[in-house]
């Protein structure tokens, strides 16, 4: 069955292919591309349990990317999930204190974004060839910390592409920033902005929607695309690791075939948990989708009240990839629970733009019954990291700490003891100061790379190559601009 894509705001439901959606990134009307239908898994779970990560990924991706040939898709998958990952499993499951942690941080930049951004450049170049694109593709991305480095690593020196990454200058961890500003590649450009992530994301969306800018780029031989999770080529590969996690639990006889599990996801831009929602709708036996927020608890409030309201103070936390007030991917869920009604979705998104908030209907809220939302304070997150280490010796990062804290609240509140997978979205080495400070406040006085070595010693794990290589790497990107100068900086980099 062929799966095409439509914009969440297109009243005419004009369909395009997967490769066309990947190339565009964002729809011309500002909407996000969604599949015309969510396909069902074709291979029995028992069969998937016998497969490698690459094989499971193929069985998932072929259903969503139906205009790719088998040869094209397998080439993209095998080029992505290779020795860049430090484990053959790609995404191992680790049991600790009553839950299975799905470690999504074994790629080149030690964060879950590698799981999709390792394959996106290959999907994009293949899509360009399929659609006879002659322009260079300019990847334009806003990051709250992890997407930026993972996208830079994926696209560095990829022929026919340029990449520009904007990040909040004072809104990422020291390790995250150093990973980005030391990035090699003549086609890469990293820019700090004097603002927060939401401002960076809004600036990028404005450039995507600027028709005059698009014409100017085209005349110079360029066109924009996105590596953010608004790109369907980012979202679809994320579905695969939930299917893989279930298949591994089955293979290891931790569950029986068809047994429901719960999934807990630390959530900012909503892409990672939306991928789990799609996996559930493909037939994967997921009972509850636990949406874990930090103190920027806009999603917790949404699931509690049915109102999405970004009109609040923006809080900088120790889980910066979740410091987000506009969860872009939530629009895809809104579209689905509105009955795939583009007009209804467009009205709500217009309300968000005009007033900073919107309220969904009771009928729509009823379709969110598989979700549970809660949040963890900075104190609760730190305590969870410390308690887990003290009890098991297992060390998690701050984002995973938010998820584990919220899962503990969920269990206490509901008594639900189903087998649970927690998405572990970043290596603790990416947030050494916050993680080590949570384990013992005495560590807060130490220098970042001293903490790296102490974390390695405490956790009995080797320092990842992604950290080793930036210890002495020179800074290659030091541009910082005002929010209103983002577009001018892109033009300067492209020589327009």
C-alpha positions, 0 to 999 in steps of 0.5 A: 500500500502506498503512503503519501503525505498531506499538510496539516493545514491544507484544506484541499489535502493535496498529496505528495510522496514521501521523498517530496515531503522530506525535501520540503521539510515544512509545507508551504502553508506552514503546516507539517506533513503527515501520512495519509494513513498510518500503515500496520506492521506487516511482519509478525512481532515474533519474526521481528524479534529475530531481526537486527536493528537495521532489519527492523528499521527496514520493515518500518521505514518501507511502509512510510517511505513507499516511493523508495525502492528496496535498494535505496532504502536499504542503502540509506539504513546500512549507511546510517546504522554502522560503525558510527554507533559504538554498539552493534545493537544500535539501541540497547535496553538496560534494566534498572530499578524496575524499568528498561532504559532504551539507550538511544545515545550510542551514535556519533553525538551521544544523543537520541537525535543521532538515531534519525539524523544519521539516516536523514542526509541519505534519505534527503540526497536520495530524495533529491535524485528521485525528484531531479533537484539541481539546487544545493539543499540548505539545511536550516535548523534551530536546536535546543542542544542535541539536534544541532550537533547531530545534524551537523555531524550527519550533513558535514561535507555531504555533497550538494548540501549546506547546513546552518544551525541556530542555538540559544547562546546561553541556553545549552550545556557547555558540552553541547555548545563545544560539540557544535562550535568545534564542528568540522566541514566546509558546508557547516555554519553554527550561529548563537542567537541572543535569545531562547530556543523558541525564538530560534525556532520561530526565526527558522520557520519564518525563513521557511515561509518567506516566499521572496527569500525562497525565490532569492535562494532559487536564483542563487541555486539553493533551496531550504529543507529542515533537519528539525523533527518537523521533517517527516524524514526525521520522525519516521526513523524514530518509530523504528526504535520503539518497534525494536525495543518491543521485539528485543523484550520479546526475544529476551522473554521479558514479555509474551507476544501481544503483551502491552507495555508502557513507554515513557518519553522525556518530551520537548518538541513532541517528536519522540513521543509522537513516534511512539504514538505512530508505533502504537497506531501501527499495532505495536502493543503499547498501552500508555504513552507517558509524556514527561516534562520539566519545569517548562510544563506546557505539555503537562498543562495541555494534557491536564486541561486541554488548553495549550498555553505558551504564555508563561515564563521561559525557564532554563533548566538542567534538561535544556533540550526540553526547554521549549514552550512551542512543541511543534510536533504536537500539531501533528497529533492535534490534526489526527485527534481532530479527525484529520481536519485541516481546517480545525487544526489551522484554526487552532494554530492561528489561535496559537500564533495570535494569542499564544494559546488554544483549547481543544474540544472534549471530543479531541480530549477523549482521543488522548486517553492513551497519554499521561502527562506529568512533570518533574522539578529540577530538585525531583530530577536531581534526586531521581538521578542520585537515587538510581545511582545509589541503588543500582550504580546506573547513571542517567542524564538529566532528560532521562532523569525527568522521565524516570521521575515522572514514571515514578509519579505515574506508578504511584498514582495509578499502581500500573506495573506493566513492563515499561520502556523509558526512552533514555535520550542522551548520555550522562556525559553530555550533562556532566555538571548537572549529573555529577552535581546531583550525585554529590554537590561537591562535584559542582566545583570541578571543571567540566572535563575533570567531571567527565573522567570522574563520571567514567570512573563512577559509572564504570563506562568508557568516556565516549569518543564524542567527548574525547574528540572535543577536549582539545578541538579548536573552536571553528564557529564563534558567530553570535547574532541578534534574533532579527539578524538570523536571515541576514546571517544565512544570506551572508554564509551562502554568499547571497 
